[in-house]
Every structure is written in C-alpha cells, then in structure tokens.
Amino acid sequence: MGGLCLFALGGALLASLPGTDFILSWTHSIEKTEWREHWFIEAGRLRPVEARIRGTGAGMEPGPDAKLSADGWLVWTPALPLSGSLPEDGITLAASGFTGEHRLCAGAECRPLSGWTGVRDQAVAMRACR
C-alpha cells in the first residue's frame, strides 16, 4: 500500500496519502508562532528529518543544533531515541479549541488536516500505510 494513512482514534481509516514524505505544521496555542516538521516514511515507521519554528517561547524550545536560517526560521534535526531505531510507529494529533487546525503537505498539495480527512475537531492518528 505505502504512503501515509490517517485514522480516527477508533481505528477507522480516514485517508491514505501517497508518497514517502510529508510536512506537518501548526500554530502554537500560546505563542501564536508557526512550527513545522518534515517527516519521512522509512521501514514502515515515521522518521522526523527537520523541525523549524519562527521563534521561541513557552514549550517551543529548538533543538541544541538549531541554526537561524536566512528566512528567519530556527531549523534543526530532531534527535532520535537512544536506541537508534526509527522513532515513531505513529503520531496522534490532538484537536484543540485553543489552536488552529494542523496543516499537512503531502506531494505537491497542502491542506488543513480536515481537508484530507473530512473531519474537524477530532484527534487523528498518522501512521505509515501497511
């Protein structure tokens, strides 16, 4: 099957997106600053390859190797677990009334999460499709 699958927390498949990489972004609830993460699907698991934020603040500390890019982002490579294995079987994205919706870019298309799943204000689990 391949690609990224989006599930309701009960396990129902909401969407299947082709490709092996995606970008997830959201706006921090307190700082109102954008956070982006670039992920790859590798060996059936999700691997973060880059994180970037527009500023720091409450709960928004960049990684120790963060560098300021020319366009104003703090950019770093997220640390892997000590085991050295790929870090995530899946990621659960909470739905909060305090923040805007997550945004997901897959392939050449970027949409709010509900634009991929058809559901809003509901937690969504992301995993590599199997």
N, C-alpha and C positions, 0 to 999 in steps of 0.2 A: 504494500500500500504506500508507504513512505509519506513524508510531509509532516505537517503539524496538525494535530487533532485538538479540537476544543470541545469540552464536555461540561454538561451541567453537573453539579455536585452529586446528584443521584446516579450518575454514570451514563446518562443519555448523550449520544454524540450530537453535537450542535452544528459542527462544521469541520471539514477536512480541507486544509490548505496545502497546495503543492510547494515543493522547494525544500531546501535544507538550511535556510537561514531566515531569520526574521528580526525585526526591531520592535521592541515594546517600549512605550513611553507613557508618562502620566505627569500630572502636576501635583506637587507636594501639597498636602492639605493645609499646613500652617504657613510655610514659606512662600507658597504660590510660585514655585520655581519648577521648571521642567527637568525631568530625569529621564534618560534614555538608556536602554540596554540592548546590545546586539548579541543575539544568540545563534548558535549553530546546532543542528541535529547531527549527532555523531554516535555511532554504535547504538542507536535506539534510545539515546538519552539526550538531554538538553545541556549544552555547554555555553556558559557566558564567555564572550571574547572581548567585549568592550563595554564600559559604562561611562556615562558622561552626564554632568549636571551643569547648570548655568550659574550656580552659586552655592554657598554652604549655609548651614543653619541647623535648626532642630532636626535631628535624625537624618541629616544629609551630609555625612562626612565622606569625602572622597577617599579612595584607596591610597596607601602610602606612596605609590609610584605615580600619582596623578600629576599631569602636566597641563598648563594652561595653553589651549590651542589659539591660533590666530583669530578665530571667530568667537572667542570668549567662553568656550566650554572648558571645564576641568575634565580631562579624559584619562582613564586608567584601564588596566586589565584586571578584572576581578580575580581574587585569589581562589585557587582550587582547594578542596578539603585536604587535610594532611595525608589522607590515604592515597592521594594522587589519582584516584578514579574520577570518572566523569561525574559531575556533581549532582545532577538532578534527573530523577525519573519523570518528574512533572513539577509544575508550578501552579499554585492556586492564586487567582487574582480576586481579592475581596471587592465587594461592591460597597461603596460608602456614600452616604448622602453629603459628606463633607468635602468630597473631591469631585472633579470631573471624571468622565469615563476614561478608561485606559484606551490607548491608541495602538493599533497593531499594523505593521507594514510587513507584507509577505509578497515576494516577487516585486512587481513594479507598482503594487497597489497598497495604499494606506487608508485605513478606515477606523472609526471608533469601534471598539470591541463589539458593540451591538450590531454594527454593520456587517460583521462576519457571522454572528451567532443568531441574530434575530431576537435576542432577549436583552433586557436592560435591567439594571438594579438587581443583579443576581450574580453571585460568585461563579467564576468559570475556572475549570481546571484545564491546563495545557499540557499535552504530552506528545511525544513522537508517535505517529500513527504506526500501528503494527498489523 
